[in-house]
Amino acid sequence: MQPLLLTMGDPTGIGPELIIKTLLEQSLQQMHHPVQIVGDVGILCHAGKIFGCEGKPERLKNGLYTLSFGDKKLIVHSCSELDLTSVHYGQPDTDCGKAMVDYVEYAISHCLDKTAAGIVTCPINKAAINAAGYHFPGHTELLAERCGVDKVVMMLAGERLKVCLVTTHLAYRDVPAKLSREEILQTIRITAKALQQQFGIQQPRLAVLALNPHASENGLFGDEEQRIIAPAIKAAQAEGIAADGPHSADTLFHFAAKGAYDAVICMYHDQGLIPLKLLHFDDAVNVTLGLPIVRTSVDHGTAYDLAGTGKANTASLVAALKMAEQMASN
């Protein structure tokens, strides 16, 4: 069985200690797919000391290591050898920025050549990767370019609710101009296909949200619903996709959380993430739909305020691993 590759993320954030903590909590051992780490052996050994564990690395071949913490072991693809004396929590330098990208690119290449089943990513620092010369807003854009994909969809998912975003990290004033019939239709298509192929849902039920309050009250509060969103829904329905709307966001989530829909198509970031995080603050998963490979991620940042304390919650990482395994199996 091909392994899932878990990338370490920012060496100065909580990623390394989350990996060690999931190992010590037996979460990695409970996975059906083997989980291998892409990161830095020295940094992982340092993270082990947070929990009073001495890491013992053993070099295998081709950059692979077995890293033992007592009777518990990790297989590590060591893609960097950072100087531990210059790595400080919350202070990533350009070497750390380069390492973050190297981990992800290594994992992508193994998924594309079918030697890995999927990627699960720990959080990175976007400013650090840009300072290192990689001009991407984050993981999603890097994955899309390396996989040769023009359009991907960010999905945030938990057991009770899945939300997919038409626009992501934009100022609110820029959202209406970024919305178009084609962008919304593409988001619906990609979501429906991914839910079928990677989540095993034969006919996904999709709710499409309005942009304006009360779905604009027939144009009283804006015309995006009539001009852009409704035509996109009709086009999706004509393709056999079970999408409906535009729904007023202030009522729809009540029904979606009760199981009326498999996913909700949201027009902007906080429209979807506020209800999602209300229900799944600790265990939400960030999923990139539309890639030729499986990719999930924790739904939180580097948490520099917690880095080095051992207190970071592993729930999102465990959920991301389980969801990647489900997607890879489908």
C-alpha positions in Angstrom: 0.0 0.0 0.0 1.4 3.4 -1.0 2.2 5.8 1.9 0.6 9.1 2.8 3.3 11.7 2.9 3.0 14.2 5.9 5.0 17.3 5.3 6.5 19.0 8.4 5.6 22.6 7.5 7.3 25.5 9.2 10.3 24.2 11.3 9.7 27.0 13.7 6.0 26.4 14.2 3.9 23.6 15.7 4.1 21.2 12.8 7.1 19.2 14.1 5.7 18.7 17.5 2.3 17.8 16.2 3.9 15.0 14.2 5.7 13.7 17.3 2.6 14.1 19.4 0.4 12.1 17.0 3.1 9.4 17.0 3.2 9.3 20.9 -0.6 9.3 21.0 -0.7 6.2 18.7 -2.7 8.1 16.0 -0.3 7.4 13.2 -0.1 3.7 14.1 -3.9 3.4 13.7 -3.9 4.5 10.1 -4.5 1.8 7.4 -2.1 3.5 5.0 1.5 3.9 6.2 2.3 7.5 7.1 5.8 8.8 6.2 7.2 12.2 7.1 8.8 14.7 4.7 10.9 17.1 6.8 14.1 17.4 8.8 15.4 14.7 11.1 17.2 17.1 13.3 14.1 19.3 13.8 12.0 16.3 14.6 14.5 15.1 17.2 14.4 18.5 18.7 10.6 18.4 18.8 10.8 15.0 20.6 12.6 16.7 23.5 9.5 18.8 24.2 7.8 15.5 25.3 10.9 14.1 27.1 11.7 11.7 24.2 15.2 11.2 22.7 15.0 10.7 19.0 17.4 8.1 17.5 17.8 8.4 13.7 19.1 5.6 11.6 20.0 6.4 8.0 18.6 4.0 5.4 19.1 5.0 1.8 18.0 7.7 -0.7 17.6 10.3 2.1 15.4 8.0 4.1 15.7 7.6 7.9 14.1 5.5 10.6 13.6 7.8 13.5 12.9 6.0 16.8 11.4 7.5 20.0 11.5 4.5 22.3 9.5 1.7 20.7 7.7 4.1 18.3 9.2 4.8 14.9 8.8 7.2 12.0 10.0 6.9 8.4 11.4 10.3 7.4 12.3 11.6 4.0 14.8 14.1 5.2 14.8 17.0 2.7 16.7 19.6 4.7 19.5 19.7 7.3 18.8 23.0 9.1 21.2 24.4 11.6 19.5 23.8 14.9 21.4 26.7 16.5 19.8 29.2 14.1 16.2 27.8 14.3 14.1 29.6 16.8 10.3 29.2 17.4 8.3 31.8 15.6 11.3 33.2 13.6 11.6 31.4 10.3 14.5 32.6 8.1 15.0 32.1 4.4 16.5 28.6 4.9 13.3 27.6 6.7 11.2 29.2 3.9 13.1 27.2 1.3 12.7 24.0 3.4 9.0 24.4 3.6 8.7 24.5 -0.1 11.1 21.7 -0.6 9.0 19.4 1.6 5.8 20.1 -0.4 7.5 19.8 -3.8 9.1 16.5 -2.9 5.7 15.1 -1.8 4.0 16.4 -4.9 6.5 14.7 -7.1 6.0 11.3 -5.4 2.2 11.6 -5.7 2.4 12.5 -9.4 4.7 9.5 -10.1 2.3 7.3 -8.1 4.8 6.3 -5.4 2.6 8.0 -2.7 -1.1 7.9 -2.1 -1.5 11.5 -1.0 -0.2 14.6 0.8 -1.1 15.9 4.3 0.4 19.2 5.1 1.3 20.9 8.3 1.2 24.7 8.3 3.7 27.0 6.6 4.6 30.7 6.9 3.6 32.4 3.7 5.9 35.4 4.3 8.9 33.1 4.8 8.4 31.2 1.6 8.1 34.4 -0.3 11.2 35.8 1.3 13.0 32.6 0.1 12.0 33.5 -3.5 8.8 31.4 -3.9 6.0 33.8 -4.9 2.9 31.9 -3.8 0.2 33.0 -1.4 0.3 29.6 0.1 0.1 25.8 -0.3 -2.9 25.8 -2.6 -1.4 28.0 -5.3 1.9 26.1 -5.1 0.1 22.7 -5.5 -2.0 24.0 -8.4 1.1 25.3 -10.4 3.2 22.2 -9.8 0.3 19.9 -10.8 -0.4 22.0 -13.9 -4.0 22.9 -12.9 -5.6 26.2 -13.6 -8.5 26.1 -11.2 -8.8 24.4 -7.8 -11.3 24.7 -5.0 -10.6 25.2 -1.3 -12.9 23.0 0.8 -13.1 23.1 4.6 -14.6 20.0 6.0 -15.8 18.3 9.1 -18.2 15.5 9.9 -21.3 17.8 10.0 -20.4 20.4 7.3 -18.4 20.9 4.2 -17.9 24.3 2.6 -16.3 25.2 -0.7 -15.2 28.7 -1.6 -15.6 30.5 -4.9 -13.3 33.2 -3.7 -10.7 32.8 -0.9 -8.4 35.4 0.5 -9.8 38.7 -0.8 -10.8 42.0 0.7 -14.6 42.1 0.9 -14.8 45.1 -1.4 -13.1 43.0 -4.2 -15.4 40.0 -3.9 -18.3 41.1 -6.2 -15.9 41.9 -9.0 -14.3 38.5 -8.8 -17.5 36.6 -9.0 -18.7 35.4 -12.4 -21.0 32.8 -13.8 -18.1 30.8 -15.0 -16.2 30.9 -11.7 -19.2 29.8 -9.8 -20.0 27.1 -12.3 -16.4 25.8 -12.2 -16.5 25.7 -8.4 -19.7 23.7 -8.6 -18.3 21.3 -11.2 -15.1 20.6 -9.4 -16.9 20.1 -6.1 -19.4 17.7 -7.5 -16.7 15.7 -9.3 -14.4 15.5 -6.3 -17.3 14.4 -4.0 -18.1 11.6 -6.4 -14.5 10.4 -7.1 -12.8 11.0 -3.8 -15.6 10.8 -1.3 -17.7 8.1 -2.9 -20.9 10.2 -3.0 -22.8 9.1 -6.2 -25.0 12.2 -6.6 -23.7 15.0 -4.4 -26.3 17.5 -3.1 -24.9 21.0 -3.3 -26.4 24.2 -1.9 -25.2 27.4 -3.6 -25.3 30.5 -1.4 -26.4 34.0 -2.3 -23.9 36.9 -2.0 -26.4 39.4 -0.5 -28.6 39.4 2.5 -31.9 37.4 2.0 -30.6 36.4 -1.5 -31.1 40.1 -2.4 -34.9 40.2 -2.0 -35.5 40.1 -5.8 -32.9 42.7 -6.5 -33.5 45.0 -3.6 -30.1 44.5 -2.1 -28.0 43.8 -5.2 -28.3 42.0 -8.5 -25.5 39.3 -8.3 -28.1 36.6 -7.5 -30.2 37.2 -10.7 -27.3 38.2 -12.9 -24.5 35.7 -12.0 -25.4 33.1 -9.4 -28.7 31.8 -10.6 -27.5 31.3 -14.2 -24.5 29.4 -12.9 -26.8 27.1 -10.9 -29.1 26.5 -13.9 -26.0 25.7 -16.1 -24.9 23.1 -13.5 -28.3 21.6 -13.3 -28.4 21.3 -17.1 -25.2 19.2 -16.7 -26.9 16.8 -14.3 -25.4 18.3 -11.1 -27.8 18.4 -8.1 -27.2 22.0 -7.2 -29.8 24.5 -6.0 -30.1 28.0 -4.7 -29.2 30.9 -4.4 -29.9 30.3 -0.7 -29.8 33.0 2.0 -26.7 32.2 4.1 -28.3 33.1 7.3 -30.7 30.1 7.2 -29.1 27.6 4.9 -26.4 26.4 7.3 -29.0 25.2 9.8 -30.2 22.7 7.3 -26.8 21.8 5.8 -25.5 20.9 9.3 -28.5 18.6 9.7 -27.5 16.6 6.6 -29.7 18.2 3.9 -26.6 18.8 1.7 -23.2 17.2 1.1 -21.5 20.6 0.6 -22.2 24.3 0.5 -20.8 26.5 -2.2 -19.9 29.8 -0.6 -19.2 33.1 -2.4 -16.5 34.4 0.0 -14.1 33.2 2.8 -15.9 34.1 6.0 -19.3 33.2 4.6 -18.2 29.6 4.8 -15.6 29.6 7.5 -17.5 31.2 10.3 -20.2 28.4 10.5 -17.6 25.7 9.7 -15.3 26.8 12.6 -18.3 27.2 14.9 -19.0 23.5 14.4 -15.4 22.2 13.8 -13.0 24.5 15.4 -10.6 21.8 16.5 -11.1 19.1 13.9 -11.7 20.9 10.5 -9.7 19.8 7.5 -8.5 21.9 4.6 -8.9 20.0 1.3 -7.8 21.1 -2.2 -10.2 19.8 -4.8 -9.5 19.7 -8.5 -5.9 18.4 -8.2 -4.8 15.1 -9.9 -3.5 14.1 -6.4 -5.0 13.9 -2.9 -4.1 16.8 -0.6 -5.5 17.6 2.8 -4.2 19.9 5.5 -4.7 21.0 9.0 -7.1 24.0 9.3 -4.9 26.2 11.4 -1.7 28.2 11.2 1.8 27.9 12.6 0.6 28.9 16.1 3.8 30.5 17.2 2.3 31.2 20.6 2.1 27.5 21.2 5.3 26.3 19.4 7.6 24.5 21.8 5.1 24.0 24.5 3.7 20.6 23.5 0.2 22.0 24.1 -1.0 22.2 20.4 -4.1 20.1 19.7 -3.6 17.2 17.2 -7.3 16.9 16.3 -7.1 18.7 13.0 -4.0 16.8 11.9 -5.6 13.4 12.8 -8.7 14.4 10.9 -6.7 15.5 7.9 -4.8 12.1 7.9 -8.1 10.2 8.1 -9.7 12.3 5.3 -6.7 11.8 3.1 -6.9 8.1 3.6 -10.6 8.1 2.8 -10.0 10.1 -0.4 -7.0 7.9 -1.4 -9.0 4.7 -0.9 -11.9 6.0 -3.0 
